[in-house]
Amino acid sequence: MAYGEDPQAYNPYTLYINNLNKRTRQEANTSMYYDWTFLPGLTARVDYALNYYNQFAFSAPMPNQAYNFQTASFGSRTYVGANAGISNNTNTGYKTLFNGRLNYAKKFAKNHDVSAWFVYSEEYWYDRSQSSSRNDRLYPTLTEIDAALTDIQSTGGNSSSEGLRSYIGRINYNAYNKYLLEANLRADGSSKFLEGSRYGYFPSVAVGWRFTEEKFINSFSDKFLNSGKLRLSYGSLGNNSSIGRYEQQSTVSTLNYVTGTSVQRGFVNSKIINRFLSWETTTVFNAGLDLAFLKNRLNVAIDYYDRLTTGMIRPSQMSILLTGAYNAPRTNIGDLGNKGIEGDFSWRDRIGKLQYGISLNASYNRSNLKTWNEFIGRGSTIGLNRNPNQIFIGMPIGFVYTYENRGIAQTWQDVYNSTPQGISPGDVIRLDLNGDGRIDGNDRKAYANAQTNRPTTNFALNGNASWRGFDIAILLQGAAGRKDFWINAYNNMNFGTQRYASTWQHWNNPWSVENREGLWPRLGGPGSNRDEGTFWLDDMSYLRFKNIQLGYSIPTKLLRRIGVNNLRIVGSAENIATITKYRGLDPEIDADDNNLYPINKSYSIAVNLGF
């Protein structure tokens, strides 16, 4: 403990030294198969795979207490008490996968290829956990449960299982190597759902046309277009990951009740079951175009997709008359649309002994909440994470919903000219958008073209070249279309007087009479200074120089003289530079993340030697 330090200040070092959880784990993976041919073109195959694990973890924290070196005595903060206990946890389980497949392939009339297969699949998961703990260890270095007294002890244990059964069929047809057809149908049944809602049925169909194989097109396109293919597909898939293994099973909890003058312990139903809950379904229409120009030096692939997720599995609302007595069930609650386009463009060529290539891939996506079968009020959110997403019909998930700010009030006249909101010079001014003479949640504004949870646009540029044993490769990567609020623990102007390490920015950035150009509001201002508003809203777009690699391969004719097959020297650098308007450390993470560590730059040199 340093001189004058708060006696309750936390020392993280003791956590890493004295309060560790130690774990051992064993895994076994095995698989087997058998295939055979019944008739020409007809084959069968059976697969079985098993994954088994066994894990043991124990915690036996070492008793320790803060020590004051000035007074040569222990401080008041106790990290691990003298009666620290021992806990053991054992987890075992396995997963099995069984597949049975029939394949048929046949060629008809020279130019017609037909193939089909059928798959029956079963997956099964089983997990069991047991735990035990005791307080009052007999000696600090002992780690077994029996090395603690039995006065205070606890045990626990449970098991769970899950099954998934699938029937999948596919037919492929290829005519003249230019007309392509594929049709699929799958039925998935999950033990998570109840009888009558257990199975989901998901068909799909895809067609392709290699139009450059047509004579009426090839006759004039052959000089510049080497190949061209048009792709169209429409199909659906199911999702059941949003529901727990036994969430659809009735459960009871203990409840005390009174009979006469005595208290009895009984059981009560703890949740309502939605017997109609079933698979969440995502249906996708995709149109794609593949082109190759100039003797395959220029390649282009463009895809447009329209994805609709129906029956999203979400927690439901419940009457306030039932709240507290029951837990609301999950339900298939709404439909979410996503539309976007993806492109991949590449150029590869050779000039003498110089080989080079460059490729650009980019994507753009917009989401749109189409339906929601429960009430959505102003400012409604979904998500259980630290940053819930704003939702409203016709808007993207996680759209920006914020106060409009007019900067920092410089004088009392600025305060008087604003709608009354309890501020002083040095505070952030919020605008009264609805003109009702007061500032509240109804003055927030929605931005449909910006999302807080993810960018609308992603892109990457790759380049490479090689010449006489030298080679270079670079990667640029970036994103756009995302905004977020830069509000975290490190720009807090109302920090406590204890156990808070102020930074250089806290001395120089806050507004004051002597620092009217300060980038932050004044110290000790009202809580509204940290409300989500355009003052704190940052454009999270960025361009990052992600990687560069330089290498040289020594000619083999020189190496053979010393008995070496190959020798290559490589140097690389990661995360070299980032161009962004974001005021924080990393525009890829949440803007209000309290992570203190910036993205790491790394430099490395490698030597590859082969004999």
Helices and strands as residue ranges (DSSP letters): H 12-18, E 21-39, E 42-59, E 64-68, E 73-80, E 86-108, E 112-134, G 145-147, E 153-175, E 179-190, E 199-209, G 211-213, H 215-221, E 225-239, E 252-259, E 262-269, E 280-293, E 298-310, E 313-315, E 330-332, E 334-351, E 354-372, E 381-382, E 389-390, E 399-402, E 405-408, H 412-416, E 428-430, G 441-443, E 445-451, E 457-467, E 470-480, E 483-485, G 489-491, H 504-508, G 527-530, E 537-539, E 542-553, H 556-559, G 560-562, E 566-580, E 602-610
